[in-house]
Amino acid sequence: MSSAAPTGPQTPALEGGPVSAVVILAAGEGKRMRSSRSKLLHEIAGHSMLSYAVDAATALEPEHVVVVVGHLREQVEAHLDEIAPHVTTVVQTEQRGTGHAVQVALAALPELHGDVLVTYGDVPMLTADTLAALVTEHRSAGTAVSVLTARVEDPTGYGRVVRGAGEEVLAIVEHRDASEEQRRIDEINSGIYVFEAETLREGLAALRPTNAQGELYLTDVVGSARESGRLVGAHVTTDAWQTEGVNDRVQLARMNAEVNRRALERWMRAGVTVVDPASTWVHASVDLGEDVTLLPGTSLEGATSVAAGATIGPETTLVDVEVGPGATVVRTHGSLAVIGAGASVGPYAYLRPGTVLGERGKIGTFVETKNARIGDRAKVPHLTYAGDVEVGEDANIGAGVIFANYDGVTKSRTRVGRASFVGSDSTLVAPVTVADGAYVGAGSTVTGDVGAGELAVSRARQRNVAGWVARKRAGTKTAAAAEAATAARAGDAAHDEPDGASEPPEVEQHVVHAPLSDQEVVGHPADPQPDTERES
């Protein structure tokens, strides 16, 4: 199995050494997301937007990664403690613009020299490769400031990058301030920069809140660098998605769809069949083997892994599930479970945490499992709850079996031994053990252990009461059907009797069956064929 979908070459080592710091701006309120949760914690392909920014920054191996937090800082800091304890967080108590946010970051790094990258926590498709290319071009051109740009078909709303005759950046003009000629420029500012540290410090110190919002803008540092005679450059990315931010749920959905589309395309080129990419979702952390088939409506999430030749779907969701080679999982929801090689699951199965299904085992239709170990070639084919249970290899669990694991206070385990058979509609009340090679008769309630080779049967003996329907349900459709059947049977009997024979007088009978045969007890042939023995 591959370790990950192919994602292109690894980030190259930067000529001239690593950057001194990467500053990630993550303090904004994100009003348009309309959420009590920080915008940066909303997920793309199963991972927070902020995690993508941190991963891209960390891949460059900078001396410092600084995340500027502010709005809902407790949520953001707790998340960073979990995913990236190596980063430094600084607090922007008042959100006074991007320039002010970088001032706060640099105050935590007073001795900083070299190059400083500034990026954002809500640009999830930005890669470490693109950041490395920006730094490389910045250094090779000898610029004091370099900006990441992109060319787009519709630049409306974006700041335009105005270049000189030598392709140097003359200015970054906001859309509202641009002339008609400047608005025809299709190269836009991403807001992602690399600065020489001294240029950045000088520019930040010179910032003044001259705009209507009273904020300090990082773009003004670019302008002041140009005014002081320093060279400003730009690196154009050919992938405009890498400059896209996420501000609301519509953009979040678009970004999720694009990330998923690219992931599926990479997997298909790596040997995975995706029948309907439009309805198939695969998280970034999922691992797939060659010749895996994903049918429509499949969602693979978390740390799910699917080995070679397995088929998943349709309409299946797996979260942190390990699927073995050649397994089949149909219309199933599973989480924190393991499915063995060649095993079969579904349709309409529910695999809860702790489920382990052995090689060539079966968990079938309308079966729910929890903390259950189902052995190799064992079958739980239909209509069963199997909680806190261990089922040995080659065992068969009949339809409608309940493993009663909870007495209202304590959860207990049940063990069913190797090659044992539990008849349909039985209840096993934990804690209880059914030993290897034992049988449980259909319809039994088992409260005590069953020894090897023993048959357990605990149901009441059947009693047929003749005439009960006529007496107790007179006038019903059931009574009419019974009367007709009785009359037909009497007519058949009269036709078969010799002339002169008379029908015996009707008497009320209580018919009790003779002791049940082995076949009747277990609901199964007494001497089954090997392949039939484990079917129910």
Secondary structure, 3 states (H helix, E strand, C coil): CCCCCCCCCCCCCCCCCCCCEEEEEECCCCHHHCCCCCHHHCEECCEEHHHHHHHHHHHCCCCEEEEEECCCHHHHHHHHHHHCCCCEEEECCCCCCHHHHHHHHHHCCCCCCCEEEEEECCCCCCCHHHHHHHHHHHHHHCCCEEEEEEECCCCCCCCEEEECCCCCEEEEECHHHCCHHHHCCCEEEEEEEEEEHHHHHHHHHCCCCCCCCCCCCCHHHHHHHHHCCCCEEEEEECCHHHHCCCCCHHHHHHHHHHHHHHHHHHHHHCCCEECCHHHCEECCCCEECCCCEECCCCEEECCCEECCCCEECCCCEEECCEECCCCEECCEEEECCEECCCCEECCCEEECCCCEECCCCEEEEEEEEEEEEECCCCEEEEEEEEEEEEECCCCEECCCCEEECECCCCECCEEECCCCEECCCCEEECCEEECCCCEECCCCEECCCECCCCEECCCCCCEEECCHHHHHCCCCHHHHHHHHHHHHHHHHHHHHCCCCCCCCCCCCCEEECCCCCHHHHHCCCCCCCHHHHCCC
